[in-house]
Amino acid sequence: MRLTFGPLFALAVLAGPAVAETTQYPAPSPSAQQMVIYSTLDSRLASPLIWAFQASHPDVAVRYEDLLASEIAARVIAETNAGHPSADFLFSSGMDLQLKLANDGYGQEVAVPEGRDWPAWAKWQDTAFALTFEPAVLVYHKPSFPAGPPQSRLELLDWLATAPDTLTGRIGTYDIERSAVGYLFVARDAEHFPDIWSLLRAMGKAGMQTFPTSQDIIDRVADGRLVLGYNILGSYAAEQARLAPDIGFVLLRDYTVVVSRVAMVPRATPSPDLGSRFLAFLMSAEGQTLLSEKLRLPSVSLEVSGAGSGAAMQAALGDQLRPVPVSPGVLVYLDQAKRQRLLRLWREVLATQ
């Protein structure tokens, strides 16, 4: 099959650098070294990772730029093609976009000791590495579901058919034209659930709202402005549910798509050694434990087996989980014809409101 990547990457190149939310982490000791990170992980969640890395690398200052996945791709492409330095490390929930960058030569191979034993599905050519194991979940407002939320997509369809008018406009999901992970979730749904467009049309008729980020949706579920959030990154849901008593979430039992945050060191980094050291830290037992236990981002490493790890999740749920492998196979979701068809169906869904 011939794949073409017209709209998204043409726009990415033309877009140039995006406006990021930038956080500075001064080095604990005097230093002339600064590592630049482009990431989709909220800076407040990333802070424990940065501080732990700096504890063993006190001479490294960090500039952390919080961007959407498509904005990361735009920056790396624009900077590299212009001959300018880019980031030292990329960490993105947009698996397809990261693999496209790697496949097109915008990343570089990295030799880290942990890479030798990394699961085969979670790495590609020692260039792109999955570091997390994150399910898509249904987030719900607990007071609105005293008997519990739907547990499968068919139950969700049944619930939508009988939901009262007071719930109109109170269902949320990602805007898949702005959210790379949201697009990937819907694309995978289309492969695993034949009635996905019936489900989305029912959501559209119920006044479904769309948002670019997980936090936009979760904040609204927390205070009841939304009663449901569909296909939300479980990592964010788990963290917020711990802090907000009215938030609940479920892994739909018919199947649960699992995505990963993919890390790589860009070819245009001015400091490849810094990017490689940070990657090695995140792949280490310490880094994976931090991701799993502190950030509620389930780990990939089989060395980490706590309740919040990917290994524990796989042992408990087995075939219910449908992980997306780190391979060029995900590039099919960026194919121009496939993308335009999916977006056309998506816009038809939104037009039913």
N, C-alpha and C positions, 0 to 999 in steps of 0.2 A: 504493500500500500504506500502510495506517495503522500507524504505529509507536507503541508504548507503552513507557514506561520505568519501570515500577513498582518492582520490588524493589531494584535497585541504588541508584537515586538517592533513594528514600525512606529507605533505610538510611543513605545518605551524609549526608542532612540531619539525621537523628536522632542520628547517631554523634557529631557535634560534633568538636572538635579532637582529632587523634590525637597520641600521644606520639611525638615525632621524636627521631632522633639528631642533636643540634645541634652544629655546629662554628662557632666564632667566628674571624673573620679580622680582627684589628685593622688600622686604616688605617696605612700606612707613615708618614704625616704627621698632625699633629693635625687632627681632623675632628669635625664634629657630624653628618655624614651616615652613615646606615647603610642598606644595601640588604639586604632579606630575600628569600631564595630558597627555594622549595619544589621539591624535585627527587627523582627516583628514582635518580639517579646516585650511586653510593657516594661518600662525602665524600673518601675518599683519592684517588679518581680525579678528582674535581672540583678538588682543590687547585691543580694547575698552571693551570687556567683562571682561578681566582680570583686567583692571584698575578700572572699575566700581565695581567689586567684592572687590578689595582691598580698595576702598574708605570706605566701611563699615566693612572691615576686614583688617585693616592696619598692623596687626601682622602676616600676611600670605604671605610668598614668594611663587613664582610659577615657576616650571620648566615645560615648555610647549614643547612637542615633536610632531612635525608634521610628520605623517606617512601615508602610504597608508593603506586602510582598512585591506588588507590581512596581512600587517606587524603588525598592532595592534593585530590581532588575534594570529599571531605567537608569539609575545612577551608575551601576557597574558597566553597563553597555556604553553609556555616554562618556564616562571617564576613560575607560580603556581605549575606545575608538579614537578619542582625542589625544591619546598619549599622556594623559594625566594620571597621577597616583590615585588609587581607589582605597577602599577599606582594607584592613588587615585580616578581617574575619567577617563572614556572613552567617547569619543564623535566621532561617526563614521557615514559616509554616506553609509557604507556597511551594510544595514539593515539585510540581511540574515546572514552575519557573526556575527553581534552583537547578533541576536536572537539565533544563534547556541551557542555562548558563554553562554548566559543566560540559555538556555535550558539544557546545559551540566553542569551547576552548577558553572560556573566561575564568576558569578555575585552574588550579595546579595540583599535581599529585603531592601528597604529604605522607611522609614516613613517620608514623607514630607507633610505639610498641603495642598499644592497645588495639590497633587496627588489625593485627595478625589474627586475633581471636574474635573479631567482631562478627556477628551473625551475617551470613552471606546475603540475606535479603536486605540488610540495612546499610550496605555500602556499594559504591560503584567506582571501580578503577582507582581506589585509594584517593579519590578526588571529592566525592560527595558522601557524607555520612549521616545516617539517621541517628539522632541522639535521644529522641523521645518516642513514646508509644501512646498516642492520644486518641481516644474514641470520640465519635460524634454522639452527643446525648440530647435527650429531650429535657429542657429545663422548664420547671413549672413553679407557679405561685402556690405554695402549700395551702393557704386559706381558701383558695378557689377550688380545691380538689379534696374535700374532706374524706371522700371514699378512695382517694388515690387517683393518679393520672393514667392515661392510656399506656399500655405496656408494649404495644406493637403498632405498626403502621395501619393495619386493618382496624384495630381498636380506635386509633386516632381518626380514621375515616368515619367510623360509626359515631364517635363523639361529635365530630364536626356536623354530622347530619342532624343532630338533635340539640346542638348547643344553643342556648338562649341568645336573643338579639343583644342582650347587655354585654356579650363578649365580642361583638363586632369591633374590629380594629384592634384587638388585644392579643394577636398572635404575631410573633416576630421571627425573622430569620435573616441570614446574610443577604445583602445586595450582591448577587453573584457577578454583576458587571463591575463591581469595585473590590470585592473580596476574593482573592485567589483561592483561599481554603474553602470558602462557600461554594465557589464554582466547582471545585474538585469534589466536594461532598455530593452535589447534585449530579455530577457526571457519573460518579460511582453508584448513586441511587438508581440511575437510569439503567445500569447494568444488572443490579441485584433485585430490583422490584418493578415488575412489569406495569403496575398501576401507579407509578410515581407521579405521572402528570395528572391523573385523577385526584390524587392526594393534594398536589400543589394547587390545582384549580379549586378544590374545596376550601383550601386555606385562603386563596385569593378572594373567593366569594365571601369569606368571613372577615374580609378587610385586612388581610395580612400586611404588616409593615416590614420594610427591609432596612437594614443598617450595615455599615461597612465593617464594624468590629464586634467581637464577642462582648466587650464591656458595655457597649451601647445597649445591647439586648438584655444582658444580665442585670444591669442597673434598673431597667424598667420592669423586669420580673420581680426584683426585690421589693419594689414599692407598689406593685399591683397594677401599674399602667399596662403591662402585658401579663397574660396568664400563662402563656406558653412561648418557649423559644425552641424552634426546630433546628436540628443539625448543628448544635453549638459545641465548640471545642470543650471536651470534658474537663480538661486541665483547669480552665478558667472557672467552669461551673463548680468544680470540687473546692477550689480555693474560696470562692465567694460563698458557697453553701456553708462553709465552716464559720464564716463571719456573720452571715445574715440568716436568721432563723426561718424566714419565710421562703427561702429558696430551696427547692428540691430538684433532683435530676435522676433520670433513669436511662439505662442502656437498653434500647428497644430490643426485645428478645427475638424478633424475626431475624435480624442481623444487625451488626454494629460495624460501620466503617471505621477503620483506624488509620490515622495519618501520623506522620512524624515531622518534627522540625528537622530540617536538613542543614548541616553545617558544611562550609568549605572555605578554603583560603583562596582569595581571588588572584588571578595571574598578575594583576596590576598593583598588588600590594607593595608599598615601599619597605615593609618589614615582615617578610615571610616567616622569619624565626618567631616573631611575637604571635602571629596567627597560629602557627604550628604548636607553640607551647600552650596557647589557650585551648586549642582543640584537644591536645593530649590531656589537659586538666579536665575538660568536660567529659572525656571518655574514660577517665580514671574512676576507680571505685568511689573516691571522695566526691568527684563531680557528679557522677550518676546518682549517688545517694542524696546529694543536695537537691538535684533536680526532682527526684522522686519524693523525698520526705519534706523538704522545706518549701519547694515551689509547687508541689502537687502535680508535677509533670512526670508521668510514669516513665521509668528508665528502660533502655534497650539492653544494657549489659546484663548478662546472666549471673554476674557476680552479686547483683543487688536483687534480693529475693523478698523484701519486705512487703507488707500488705498493699502499698501503693505502687509497686513495681509492675512493669510490663510482664515479667515472668510470672508473677502471681496472678495477674489478670488472665493470662493465657491458660494457666493451669485450671482456673476456676470456670472460665467461659468457653474455652475450646473453639469449636467451629462457629460459634455465634460471632466471633470477631473476624473481620475481613480486612486485614492490613494491606496497605498500598506499598508494594516493594519499591525500593530505591533503585530504579533502573530506567533506561530510556523508554520503556514501555509507557511511562506516564506522559510522554510527549504527545501521545495521541489526543490528549485532552486540550492541547494547544493547536491542533490541526484546524486550519481556517474554516473548512467546510463543516466539520463537526461542531466547532464552537459557534458558528453562525446559526446552525440548525438548533442547537440547544438554547441559545439566547433568543431566537425567534419564539420558541415554545415558552420560554420564561416570560417574555414580554406579553404573550397572549394570556398567560396566567394573571399577570398584573392588570391587564386590561379588563378582566372579569369583575374587578372591584366596583 
